[in-house]
Amino acid sequence: GRRRHLGLQQPGQGRVGGRAERPERDSGGGEKGSTTVGKMILDLQSDLLVRVSSYLVAKEICRLAETSQLLGARTADLHDGSSLVDEVSRRLFEAATAHEKALLPKHDDETYTQLYHRLLMLRLPLMFDYLIGRHIAYPTEGDRSTVRVKTVPSGYDWNLSTAICLGQVMRSGRHFARFTPTEYTAAIHVGIIRPIQVEGASDQPIFSPFARTFMGLNSQRTLRWGEGSVDCCFYSFKDGGCRHRRWPHASKRAEWNAMERCSPEDKVGLILDLSQGTLSVHLNERKLGIMFDGLNGEYCWSVTLSSMQSPSAAIKIERGHFQDKQLK
């Protein structure tokens, strides 16, 4: 049988008898009836569009807008005068669970296509998709849940490096991550950081959000960062202490109740509760307590590590779950 097409044309398609069809234009120079056609597609085929788009990632949905002016143009007939593509993204987002939507309140300057992309990233396993430092890498190709740094020869650069889950920004609700060292060193810090980017990230000899040499991070501050007391906050494997900083001010180290250092076999769990503004620590399923409070705005999971005192250092991140009664 013949293949049936869904009517979403690629550039150069839509030809009849070898001649490209040209849409009839009104006196204003626009496509006549484009708004009416858009509304007909929404009314008669919206369910089909949503079903087809549910198999696409947000970037592919955006390509629909680039492919077709009809799908990408804003029209008053749709929700808030959005485009068909953004309307499809809105419907896909509205089909999410109540818990997922509570974690992703929409920003005023954000499209639904961007918000739907955040939803898809939220559903993925946690991954370090942004690395800063020339000595940090993924030990296994295709697996971004683990990062590793190698010891550099004596006399060369210190290999302090940072990894961030930049594509999985946390903006509301409770979030749980587990960190497991696969090659242990005491020079590991795990925690949260603002969604930052560093010019020439892969070429930086070293990078730490606590280093005085990186004073320009404050220039990336936006309203989405909120008015929280710190821009990064980390738990130290070496002594269990808390290290935090609000850019451009100097970093601070603080002791806290129930702080406890890690051994090579330990797994560290962090729970960021943006409803309460707290970051709490669990060690091998055992709750130690709240390490820091006064947090708000957007954060990402992050790790800093070096291996100056051991051959190498590596750590794995995975999403935790709140089913365990000890974690509720």
N, C-alpha and C positions, 0 to 999 in steps of 0.2 A: 504494500500500500504506500501511498504518498505520505511524506512527512508533513505534518500540519505545523504551521508557524504561528507564533503568538502575537505577531504584529509589531514587535519591537525591532525596528530596522537598523541595520548597520549603515554607516556612511557609504553612499554609492548604490544602495539597494532601492527598491521601490520603483523599478522601471517596468514599463508596459510597452511591449512591442519594440524594445530597444531604445525607447525614448524615456528620459527621466520625467516623472510626473512633477509638475510645478504647482504648488498650492496657489489657489486663487487669492489675490490680495485685495484688501479693501482700499478705500480712497486714502486712508491714513498710512498706507504702506505696510500694514501688518497683515498677518494671515487671516483671511476672513473666516469668522466662526471658530477661531482657535479656542476661545474660552468655552464656547458651546461644546465643541468636540471634547475638550478636556473634562468638562462636567459629565458628558455622556460616558467617557471612559471610566471616570470615578464611580458613577452611579451603576453602570452596567457591568463593569469588569474589575471593580476595586478588589473584590475577593480574589480574583485570578491574579491581579498584580501583587497582592499581599502574599499569596501562596508561592508565586514564582520568586519574589524577592526574599522570602524566608530562607531560600537556599543560597543566598548571596551574602557575602560580607559587605560591610558598609562601603568600602572602596569600590566594590563592583556596583553597588546601588548608585554611587555618585557617577559612575560611567554611563548609567542610563541617562542622566541629565546632560552629559556631554554628547551622547549619541543623538538624542532627540530634543529639539527645542521645545516641543510640546510637553515633554516630561520634566524638563528643567526649568521652564518659565514659571514665574509666580503668577497666580490668578486669584481674583477676588472670590471665586466660587468655592475655594477650598478653605480649610481651617486656617485662620489667621492670615489669609492671603498667601499661603505657602505654595510651593511647587508640588506637582504630582509625586515626584520622588520623595520630597520631605513629608508629604502626607502619608505615603506608604510607610516611611520610617516611623512616623508617629503611631500608626496603627500597629506596627510590629512591636514598638516599645510598649504600647498600652496592653499588649497581650502578655507582657512579662508578669511574673508573680508579684504579689504585694510586697514581699520582702526585697526583691530586686529593685523595684521602683523606689522603695524607701531609701535604698543605698545610693540612688542616683537622682536627687532632685535637680530639675532642669535649671541651668543658668539662663538669665535673660538674654545674653548675647550668644546663645548656643542654638544651633539648628537641631531638629529632631534626627537628622542623619548623623550628626556628630554624637548625639546622645545615644542613638542605637549602636554606634560603634563602641561606645563605652560599655554598653550592656553586653555586647558580644565578648569584649575583653574580660569583663567580670566573670563570665562563664568559663573562661579558659583556666587551666592550671597556672599558678604563679610562675613568672619567668623574669629573669634578669635580662631585659632587652636593651639596656643602655650601660655600656662599660666605659669607665674613665681611667686611663692609665695604660701605658704601653706594655706592661708586664702581665696584664690580666686577660684571660681568655676562657672559652668553653672547653673543658677537657674532652667532651664527646660531641662530635658534629651533630647538629640538629637538636641538641638538648640544651636549652637555655635555663634550666632550673638549677644548674650547678656552675659555679665559676671557680677559677683556680689561678693562683699566682705562683711564679717560680722564683727561686732565689737567684739573684743576679751575682756575677763574679765580684769579688772584693775590689773596692775602688770605683765601682760603677754606681749608677743611681739606686737609691733606696726604692723598693718596689711597692710601696704603699699605694693601694688602688681601691676603687669604689665601684660597686655595681648597684643599679637602680631598676626597680620594676616600673619603668617610666610610663609604659602603656596602660598600666592598671592603677590609675589614680583613685585614691579613696577620698570621698567628699562628705560622707554622712554615715551614720550607723556604726555597727560593730564589725571588726575585721580581725581575722585570726590567721597567723602565719607560724609555721614551724621551721626552725633552722637546725640542720644536722651537719656537723663538720665531717667531711669524708677524708680529709687530710688535716690533722689537727695542728693548730698553733695557738698560743695564748693571745696573739696579736689579732684577734677577731672582734669586731664590734658589729652588732646587728640592731636595726632600729628603723626609724622613719626619717624621711627627708622631704622637703618641698620638691615639686616636679621641676627640676632645673636641667639646663643643658650647658655644656662647657665647650667653648670653641676649641677645635682640635683635640677632642676628647681622647682619641686613640693614640695621640702623639705625646700626651702629657707624661713627663718622667715619673711623677707621682701625683696623686690627688687625694685630698682629704677635705671634707666639708668643715673641718676644724682648723685647717691651716690658715695662718695669717696672710699667706701669699695670694689667697683667693678671696679678696675683699669685694670683688665686683659682683658676687652672687646676689647681693641685695638689689642690684639694678633690675633683676628679673621679677621683683615683687609685683603682684597683681592683687586686685580685690578678692580673687578666689583664695588667696592665702589667708584671708581673715585677719584677725587681730590676736592670734595666739601668742603665747609667751616665748615660744622657740620655733626655729625653722628646721632644726634637726635634733634628734634625741636618740642616743644609742646605749645599748647594754654591753658591758665589757665582759668577754669570756675570761679575762685574766683575773679580775678581782670582783666581778659582779657589780661594779660601780656604774653610775649613770653619767654620761657625758652629753652635754647639750650646748646649743648655741643659737643666738638670734643674730643674724647678719645685720650690720657689719661689726657688731661687738665681738669681743674675744670669747672663746669657748670656756665653759665651766665644767668642772667635775664635781659630782655630788654623791655622798653616801646616802643610802635610804634604808628604811626599815626592812629587814629580812633579806638584804642583799647577800648573795652567795656566789662564789666563783664556780666555774665549770671545769669538768674533767674531760678528757678526750672522748669518753663514751656518752656524754650528756647530750640531750636534745633540748633546745631552748624554744619555748613558745611565747609569742608576743600577741597581746590582744589590744588593739586600738579601738577605743570606744569614743567616737566623736560626739555621741549624745551626752556623755558625761565629761568628755575632754580628758580622758585618762589613757595611759599606756601601762599595762600590767605585764608581769613576767611569770611564766610557768617553767619549771625545770623538771623534765621527765614526767609530765602530767601533774606535777605537784605545784600548786599555786604558791608563789612566793609573796606576791602582793603588788600594789600599785607603785610603779617606779616614778611616774611623773604625772602631773595634772595641769590644767589650764591650757589644753590643746584645742585648737579649732582651725578650720580651713582645710585646704587640700594637702595630703601627704602621699608618699609612695614608700613601699618597703625598700630597705636598702641594707647593704653590708659594706664595711671597709675591712680590708685584711692585708697583711704582709707576712713575709716568711723569713725575716732576717735571722731568726733563731732556730729555724728548722728548714729541711730541704724544700718544702713547698707547703702551701695552704690551700684548702678547697672547702667549699660549703654548699649545701643544697637547701633550697627553699621549697616548701609545699604549702598548699592551703590547708588550714586546720578547720575543724568542724566543732560545733558547740553542743553536740549530743551528749558528750561526757558530762555528768553531773558536777564534776569538779570544776568544770570550766564555765558554768552558768552563773 
